[in-house]
Amino acid sequence: MREFLRNAFALGDANNKPCQPTDEQRALLVKLCAEVARRRMTGPALTFLEMSRPLNTLGAAAMHFFTPLASTLANPVALRQFAEFLDQRGSVDVLCQMLETAEKEHVAGSGGG
């Protein structure tokens, strides 16, 4: 019983693979991160992601739920891919790293300013 309780609330173990987006998800995320960096919204985006980290699975479920309505405004395949990516543990870390990379590339491409 004691061994069971020791791991009752464990969030993962050493055997879990880190979050790896598929090729389609990676292409979507690169495009999204580049657009966020182009609009100079990387700071607010990173702040929002860090604050909502515990709710990323709930956000993914909401995206799945609202896909029929949101598909009138956005690509339903992209919405599904993004929601499936957010369902994975560690997706926020990957997204934050990609945002930081896109910001560095944007700054370098625009001459540092």
C-alpha positions as CSV (number, residue, x, y, z in Angstrom):
1,M,0.0,0.0,0.0
2,R,2.8,2.4,0.9
3,E,4.5,1.8,-2.5
4,F,1.2,2.6,-4.3
5,L,0.7,5.8,-2.4
6,R,4.3,6.9,-3.1
7,N,3.6,7.0,-6.8
8,A,-0.2,7.8,-6.7
9,F,0.3,11.4,-7.8
10,A,3.4,11.0,-10.0
11,L,3.2,13.0,-13.2
12,G,5.5,10.8,-15.2
13,D,8.5,8.6,-15.0
14,A,11.9,8.2,-16.6
15,N,10.5,5.9,-19.3
16,N,8.2,8.6,-20.7
17,K,9.3,10.0,-24.0
18,P,9.4,13.7,-24.3
19,C,6.8,15.4,-26.4
20,Q,7.6,15.1,-30.1
21,P,5.3,16.8,-32.6
22,T,4.6,15.0,-35.9
23,D,5.9,16.5,-39.1
24,E,2.4,18.1,-39.8
25,Q,2.3,19.5,-36.3
26,R,5.8,20.8,-36.5
27,A,5.1,22.6,-39.7
28,L,2.0,24.2,-38.2
29,L,3.8,25.2,-35.0
30,V,6.7,26.8,-37.0
31,K,4.2,28.8,-39.0
32,L,2.3,29.8,-35.8
33,C,5.5,30.8,-33.9
34,A,6.9,32.8,-36.9
35,E,3.6,34.7,-37.1
36,V,3.7,35.4,-33.3
37,A,7.3,36.6,-33.6
38,R,6.5,38.8,-36.6
39,R,3.8,40.5,-34.7
40,R,6.2,41.0,-31.8
41,M,4.0,39.1,-29.4
42,T,6.5,36.5,-28.2
43,G,6.7,37.9,-24.6
44,P,2.9,37.9,-24.0
45,A,2.5,34.5,-25.7
46,L,5.2,32.9,-23.5
47,T,3.6,34.5,-20.4
48,F,0.2,33.1,-21.3
49,L,1.6,29.7,-22.0
50,E,3.4,29.6,-18.7
51,M,0.4,30.8,-16.8
52,S,-1.9,28.3,-18.5
53,R,0.5,25.3,-18.3
54,P,-1.8,23.3,-15.9
55,L,-4.7,23.8,-18.2
56,N,-3.2,22.8,-21.6
57,T,-5.2,19.5,-21.7
58,L,-8.4,21.3,-20.9
59,G,-7.6,23.8,-23.6
60,A,-7.0,20.9,-26.1
61,A,-10.4,19.4,-25.1
62,A,-12.1,22.8,-25.6
63,M,-10.4,23.1,-29.0
64,H,-11.8,19.6,-30.0
65,F,-15.2,20.7,-28.8
66,F,-15.3,24.0,-30.6
67,T,-13.7,22.7,-33.9
68,P,-17.0,22.6,-35.8
69,L,-17.8,26.2,-34.9
70,A,-14.2,27.4,-35.3
71,S,-13.7,25.7,-38.6
72,T,-15.8,28.5,-40.2
73,L,-12.9,30.9,-39.3
74,A,-9.9,28.6,-39.4
75,N,-8.6,25.5,-41.0
76,P,-10.2,22.5,-39.2
77,V,-7.3,20.2,-40.0
78,A,-4.9,22.7,-38.4
79,L,-7.1,23.1,-35.4
80,R,-7.3,19.3,-34.9
81,Q,-3.5,19.0,-35.3
82,F,-2.9,21.7,-32.7
83,A,-5.4,20.2,-30.3
84,E,-3.7,16.8,-30.6
85,F,-0.3,18.4,-30.0
86,L,-1.6,20.2,-26.8
87,D,-3.0,16.8,-25.5
88,Q,0.6,15.6,-25.1
89,R,2.5,16.1,-21.8
90,G,5.4,18.5,-22.4
91,S,3.7,20.3,-25.3
92,V,4.0,23.7,-23.6
93,D,7.7,23.3,-23.2
94,V,8.1,22.5,-26.8
95,L,5.9,25.4,-27.9
96,C,7.9,27.8,-25.6
97,Q,11.2,26.6,-27.1
98,M,9.8,27.0,-30.7
99,L,8.6,30.5,-29.8
100,E,12.0,31.6,-28.5
101,T,13.7,30.2,-31.6
102,A,11.3,32.0,-33.9
103,E,11.9,35.2,-31.9
104,K,15.7,34.9,-32.3
105,E,15.3,34.2,-36.0
106,H,13.0,37.2,-36.5
107,V,15.4,39.5,-34.6
108,A,18.3,38.2,-36.6
109,G,16.4,38.5,-39.9
110,S,15.3,42.1,-39.2
111,G,18.7,43.4,-38.4
112,G,18.5,43.1,-34.6
113,G,15.7,45.5,-34.1
